[in-house]
Amino acid sequence: MTRRWLISMVLGWSAIATAQKSPQFRSTEIRADHTVVFRYFDPRASRVDLVLENRAAWIPMQRDSTGVWSVTTGPLKPEIYGYRFALNGSPRTVHDPQNSTRRYGNDLLLVPGSPPELWEDAGSPKGKVERHTYISKAVAGLPGGKNEFVVYTPPGYDPKAKPYPVLYLLHVWGDQADSWVDFAQANLILDNLIAQGKVHPMIAVMPLGYGDMRLVDNYDLGQDPKFVKHNLQLFEQALLTEVMPQVEAAYNVRRDADGRAILGASMGGQESMVVGLNHPELFAWVGGESAALQTLDLDTILAPFLIANRQPRLIWMVCAKDEELLESNRKMAAWLKAHGRPVTLDEPDGTHSYIVWREGLIRFAQKIFPTGG
């Protein structure tokens, strides 16, 4: 091997290494017209797609001479968008290296509203969010038996005033008790709705939504009808005999059905629909968002609802048009109507996402507790 050849080879390696270095660029750029440019660097990829929350189809990106892939969306309405990148057509996706704001598999991008949207910090008076832990006898598999729930109290909460109506918010599979605050901005939504006089001041309770903790790391168990029923029974026991009594002992909340509402998303929607409908003596306002109903035998699981003397004042559902769960939600709505129970099922554009669930909370909160319930 000659010295000249060795020098040439080293220089070649250096050139290749230099060529692989990422050029200076911004991975996201929100333009004045609310179009957004997304960029990702990978000179070796043969294909890169943008996976954007609430869009069923991937968005192809184009590569430039430096190895930067980019795409410009159409105008995006104000929202908190999750996004990620798919390489070479693989279902496995990668993060944006420039973005550290994440929710599980998604990087997050805020497209702000002007004026601020209801889920943004609009300068409204702030409510308080408190976390509670306790030892549960109902939930299986909790480390040390320690369960938790999170409570939102509205601005100006007065423990000696007229009791407040209470909304129970149940989270999606894989989430935790505080996810309605961390990912859905439930506290900001309620702050802003209260400040604008669109809802009655209310307390919101967000429990950990599992009856058996084996479900947390095993999605397949959620497709097993026997396990779903088992999980539902234990969660219902924890909610009704552990969480609700603690809330009613510690907070100034109403204890009548007209003063209680329940809403959940996905797994939480399954739980809110079943628990809420089967206990109209406890909940007059029942809602489900993208409810995971596909494993349920409605005639069996909702048998108590069919023979109850009292019926809810509101049964409300939402499921986006591009969701796999839409058919099972339509089936439940049809089942309710066939049994003479009024129900509303909204079908907005979108997918199984927090975009749908945030907007759903905004709509549901304005339907419950009219003039204080």
Phi and psi in degrees as a GROMACS rama.xvg file:
@    title "Ramachandran Plot"
@    xaxis  label "Phi"
@    yaxis  label "Psi"
@TYPE xy
-77.0971  157.725  THR-2
-64.0938  -39.5683  ARG-3
-62.1118  -42.7599  ARG-4
-63.2779  -39.5387  TRP-5
-64.1251  -42.544  LEU-6
-62.8355  -42.9388  ILE-7
-61.1779  -40.7525  SER-8
-65.7033  -42.7016  MET-9
-62.8638  -43.3798  VAL-10
-63.2262  -35.9032  LEU-11
-64.9141  -44.8883  GLY-12
-60.3807  -41.3111  TRP-13
-62.1216  -41.4649  SER-14
-64.1716  -40.4919  ALA-15
-64.2861  -44.2391  ILE-16
-61.7388  -42.3355  ALA-17
-63.8432  -39.7325  THR-18
-65.5539  -25.5726  ALA-19
-83.5956  -12.0067  GLN-20
-67.5149  140.782  LYS-21
-70.5929  131.076  SER-22
-71.7907  166.792  PRO-23
-75.8876  123.534  GLN-24
-161.496  162.568  PHE-25
-100.191  129.81  ARG-26
-72.7752  -27.4077  SER-27
-135.817  142.555  THR-28
-143.674  112.077  GLU-29
-90.2754  120.766  ILE-30
-92.4229  166.741  ARG-31
-59.8425  -30.0219  ALA-32
-88.3726  10.1665  ASP-33
71.6248  9.06114  HIS-34
-74.0079  153.123  THR-35
-129.51  131.944  VAL-36
-96.1092  125.185  VAL-37
-109.076  137.251  PHE-38
-134.228  147.699  ARG-39
-148.797  137.528  TYR-40
-101.716  120.222  PHE-41
-162.904  93.7421  ASP-42
-69.4776  -15.8414  PRO-43
-93.332  -13.2048  ARG-44
-70.1624  144.015  ALA-45
-93.0339  -14.7155  SER-46
-160.963  137.659  ARG-47
-134.849  132.734  VAL-48
-122.017  144.927  ASP-49
-87.3355  127.197  LEU-50
-105.39  108.048  VAL-51
-111.874  129.778  LEU-52
-54.8308  140.248  GLU-53
73.7653  10.8326  ASN-54
-117.692  123.933  ARG-55
-70.324  -36.458  ALA-56
-94.9697  141.528  ALA-57
-68.0568  154.31  TRP-58
-111.622  113.169  ILE-59
-63.7982  143.427  PRO-60
-112.068  159.148  MET-61
-113.365  142.87  GLN-62
-98.0078  138.698  ARG-63
-101.347  -176.096  ASP-64
-69.3668  -15.9225  SER-65
-93.1946  -3.28156  THR-66
91.4579  9.24355  GLY-67
-90.9632  125.566  VAL-68
-95.6711  141.32  TRP-69
-148.585  158.818  SER-70
-153.741  144.676  VAL-71
-111.292  121.564  THR-72
-76.9316  169.858  THR-73
-72.8353  177.054  GLY-74
-57.4397  129.177  PRO-75
-103.623  131.247  LEU-76
-66.9819  154.69  LYS-77
-53.4004  130.135  PRO-78
-175.168  166.686  GLU-79
-100.152  107.567  ILE-80
-98.8774  132.98  TYR-81
-88.857  143.15  GLY-82
-151.227  162.152  TYR-83
-161.956  177.883  ARG-84
-122.548  137.042  PHE-85
-106.292  129.018  ALA-86
-105.714  131.319  LEU-87
56.2082  31.2912  ASN-88
77.7568  4.6749  GLY-89
-76.1682  141.501  SER-90
-68.0638  -17.4712  PRO-91
-76.2414  129.555  ARG-92
-113.431  165.547  THR-93
-125.192  158.267  VAL-94
-82.7943  163.405  HIS-95
-81.1694  113.805  ASP-96
-61.8041  -19.8396  PRO-97
-87.7111  -4.99513  GLN-98
-119.172  120.838  ASN-99
-104.735  0.878634  SER-100
-90.2615  109.199  THR-101
-135.491  155.07  ARG-102
-131.982  102.517  ARG-103
51.8769  -119.844  TYR-104
-78.7863  -5.94805  GLY-105
-105.291  141.728  ASN-106
-84.4497  152.981  ASP-107
-115.559  139.384  LEU-108
-132.941  124.011  LEU-109
-91.3271  120.309  LEU-110
-102.026  100.959  VAL-111
-73.1851  155.269  PRO-112
-95.9648  161.069  GLY-113
-141.02  100.65  SER-114
-70.1488  170.599  PRO-115
-57.2494  145.656  PRO-116
-72.7951  167.551  GLU-117
-64.5666  -22.9471  LEU-118
-94.4208  7.50105  TRP-119
-102.167  161.554  GLU-120
-75.1044  103.013  ASP-121
-100.15  11.0909  ALA-122
82.7115  10.6065  GLY-123
-69.9161  156.214  SER-124
-53.5746  141.173  PRO-125
-97.4806  135.342  LYS-126
-78.9521  -178.877  GLY-127
-116.584  140.537  LYS-128
-116.947  123.712  VAL-129
-125.341  142.206  GLU-130
-104.593  136.733  ARG-131
-124.19  139.964  HIS-132
-122.979  151.618  THR-133
-158.509  165.359  TYR-134
-90.4174  118.837  ILE-135
-94.8668  138.219  SER-136
-98.8474  -7.79483  LYS-137
-96.7505  -43.8468  ALA-138
-78.8406  130.45  VAL-139
-86.866  138.512  ALA-140
83.7961  10.8886  GLY-141
-72.6119  129.672  LEU-142
-58.7085  119.13  PRO-143
67.6178  9.59387  GLY-144
71.93  9.76995  GLY-145
-85.1948  116.611  LYS-146
-109.134  170.96  ASN-147
-149.997  160.725  GLU-148
-149.651  155.209  PHE-149
-116.705  140.189  VAL-150
-125.819  129.828  VAL-151
-102.456  128.117  TYR-152
-112.912  141.228  THR-153
-73.6148  163.894  PRO-154
-56.072  136.286  PRO-155
76.0128  15.6766  GLY-156
-50.415  130.327  TYR-157
-123.712  111.821  ASP-158
-65.9019  -10.539  PRO-159
-111.343  2.57384  LYS-160
-81.2623  -174.341  ALA-161
-58.774  134.421  LYS-162
-54.6339  145.085  PRO-163
-90.8235  143.662  TYR-164
-66.7544  157.214  PRO-165
-131.429  134.34  VAL-166
-110.595  124.144  LEU-167
-95.2034  121.539  TYR-168
-112.163  122.423  LEU-169
-111.996  132.901  LEU-170
-87.8491  170.87  HIS-171
-78.4559  164.295  VAL-172
-61.0079  138.745  TRP-173
91.7034  -15.1923  GLY-174
-91.6039  -178.916  ASP-175
-124.279  179.137  GLN-176
-59.772  -32.7237  ALA-177
-91.5637  7.44525  ASP-178
-67.1923  -30.8214  SER-179
-64.3329  -25.8133  TRP-180
-86.3387  -49.67  VAL-181
-67.4228  -38.9782  ASP-182
-109.681  -25.3094  PHE-183
-109.342  -5.01441  ALA-184
57.2328  36.8965  GLN-185
-59.6609  -37.1391  ALA-186
-65.5688  -42.1622  ASN-187
-67.4489  -39.1316  LEU-188
-58.8216  -47.4983  ILE-189
-69.5751  -39.8355  LEU-190
-53.5449  -49.6911  ASP-191
-71.0063  -40.6551  ASN-192
-64.0836  -39.6072  LEU-193
-65.9809  -45.4338  ILE-194
-60.9939  -33.6835  ALA-195
-87.1013  1.12687  GLN-196
71.2028  21.0651  GLY-197
-90.5064  -16.7154  LYS-198
-138.298  156.095  VAL-199
-73.4972  138.133  HIS-200
-52.231  129.746  PRO-201
-139.246  162.925  MET-202
-101.488  141.793  ILE-203
-119.904  133.519  ALA-204
-117.541  127.191  VAL-205
-122.721  94.1555  MET-206
-82.8897  159.069  PRO-207
-65.2185  128.668  LEU-208
-96.4109  29.1946  GLY-209
-115.987  141.547  TYR-210
-95.0043  -30.2176  GLY-211
-133.788  118.895  ASP-212
-68.9015  -9.26658  MET-213
-61.4719  -24.7098  ARG-214
-68.0926  -25.5134  LEU-215
-57.8433  -43.4147  VAL-216
-107.656  11.9909  ASP-217
-139.504  89.4074  ASN-218
-60.3601  -32.8849  TYR-219
-60.755  -30.642  ASP-220
-62.6497  -29.5133  LEU-221
-71.9961  -7.42561  GLY-222
-102.36  0.457012  GLN-223
-95.2879  111.006  ASP-224
-54.6531  -37.908  PRO-225
-66.6014  -41.8488  LYS-226
-70.3254  -37.3263  PHE-227
-58.715  -45.8155  VAL-228
-62.5793  -42.989  LYS-229
-59.9571  -46.9703  HIS-230
-63.4283  -41.9833  ASN-231
-61.096  -43.9127  LEU-232
-63.065  -43.4498  GLN-233
-70.048  -40.0201  LEU-234
-63.6363  -44.2304  PHE-235
-57.2857  -43.0058  GLU-236
-61.4359  -44.8313  GLN-237
-63.7267  -43.3621  ALA-238
-65.4874  -48.0683  LEU-239
-80.2513  -33.4445  LEU-240
-104.529  -11.69  THR-241
-119.651  -56.4604  GLU-242
-70.8126  -52.5267  VAL-243
-59.9475  -44.3955  MET-244
-61.1413  -36.9461  PRO-245
-67.2739  -41.4166  GLN-246
-62.2432  -43.7473  VAL-247
-73.4414  -20.2326  GLU-248
-83.7476  -31.2227  ALA-249
-98.1785  -20.4306  ALA-250
-126.599  156.866  TYR-251
-86.2503  76.9897  ASN-252
-117.211  154.988  VAL-253
-69.8002  152.723  ARG-254
-121.691  18.264  ARG-255
-109.719  160.249  ASP-256
-60.8099  -40.1456  ALA-257
-65.3541  -17.5662  ASP-258
-98.7539  9.06121  GLY-259
-127.964  138.336  ARG-260
-131.167  156.448  ALA-261
-139.558  133.593  ILE-262
-144.65  139.469  LEU-263
-146.196  164.657  GLY-264
-121.781  137.109  ALA-265
58.5345  -116.769  SER-266
-55.515  -43.1759  MET-267
-64.0477  -31.4543  GLY-268
-68.4643  -37.994  GLY-269
-58.8251  -47.2881  GLN-270
-67.6718  -41.9147  GLU-271
-66.6548  -37.7215  SER-272
-68.487  -45.5273  MET-273
-69.8761  -50.9403  VAL-274
-66.3679  -43.6957  VAL-275
-65.5044  -46.1233  GLY-276
-68.5174  -36.2661  LEU-277
-75.9498  -9.01598  ASN-278
-132.256  63.541  HIS-279
-66.4466  -16.6886  PRO-280
-72.7771  -13.5982  GLU-281
-109.595  -33.8059  LEU-282
-128.835  117.299  PHE-283
-89.8067  -14.0002  ALA-284
-126.751  115.322  TRP-285
-126.213  129.024  VAL-286
-137.992  150.443  GLY-287
-139.572  131.674  GLY-288
-113.943  122.453  GLU-289
47.9957  43.7309  SER-290
-62.1549  134.437  ALA-291
-82.0373  81.5309  ALA-292
-103.411  -0.138246  LEU-293
-65.2021  -21.7262  GLN-294
-97.2327  -2.32212  THR-295
-89.0044  135.68  LEU-296
-90.0942  102.101  ASP-297
-62.105  -39.0023  LEU-298
-61.5912  -32.0858  ASP-299
-85.8156  -51.6377  THR-300
-70.1371  -25.3722  ILE-301
-110.082  21.7822  LEU-302
-56.6638  -43.1503  ALA-303
-60.449  -32.9654  PRO-304
-64.2829  -38.1627  PHE-305
-69.3786  -24.9819  LEU-306
-105.989  1.76912  ILE-307
-68.6674  142.924  ALA-308
-72.9713  -33.9388  ASN-309
-102.495  147.308  ARG-310
-118.891  151.563  GLN-311
-61.4324  152.959  PRO-312
-76.7273  -25.8145  ARG-313
-145.544  131.336  LEU-314
-122.397  115.842  ILE-315
-130.865  136.367  TRP-316
-135.286  152.624  MET-317
-141.511  138.626  VAL-318
-154.193  126.928  CYS-319
-69.1711  157.022  ALA-320
-66.2876  -28.5686  LYS-321
-101.145  24.0775  ASP-322
-94.2492  143.815  GLU-323
-66.9622  -21.753  GLU-324
-85.0006  -1.23086  LEU-325
-61.3124  -43.6722  LEU-326
-62.6971  -41.552  GLU-327
-69.0677  -30.3713  SER-328
-71.2531  -40.1192  ASN-329
-61.7515  -38.2247  ARG-330
-62.5672  -43.3234  LYS-331
-66.2134  -41.8978  MET-332
-60.097  -42.2739  ALA-333
-65.7413  -38.7411  ALA-334
-62.5518  -43.6083  TRP-335
-63.0731  -44.9578  LEU-336
-65.0711  -36.2005  LYS-337
-64.7829  -25.498  ALA-338
-98.6976  16.1598  HIS-339
76.0181  20.305  GLY-340
-105.19  117.951  ARG-341
-63.6279  138.076  PRO-342
-150.079  147.641  VAL-343
-114.938  128.97  THR-344
-119.765  111.123  LEU-345
-88.7713  140.389  ASP-346
-127.762  77.5748  GLU-347
-75.2385  164.978  PRO-348
-64.159  147.081  ASP-349
135.186  -170.265  GLY-350
-129.837  -167.408  THR-351
-76.2147  90.3823  HIS-352
-153.118  160.693  SER-353
-64.9187  -21.8061  TYR-354
-60.9258  -45.2212  ILE-355
-66.3188  -42.8564  VAL-356
-73.6654  -35.4478  TRP-357
-61.5467  -48.7874  ARG-358
-65.0208  -33.7554  GLU-359
-64.2455  -42.0363  GLY-360
-61.2951  -42.1851  LEU-361
-58.648  -45.2722  ILE-362
-69.7725  -44.3692  ARG-363
-63.556  -42.9162  PHE-364
-60.54  -28.7672  ALA-365
-84.8098  -7.11314  GLN-366
-96.2831  -18.1929  LYS-367
-101.367  158.241  ILE-368
52.9942  50.0612  PHE-369
-61.178  133.429  PRO-370
44.6996  42.9481  THR-371
90.3063  6.24545  GLY-372
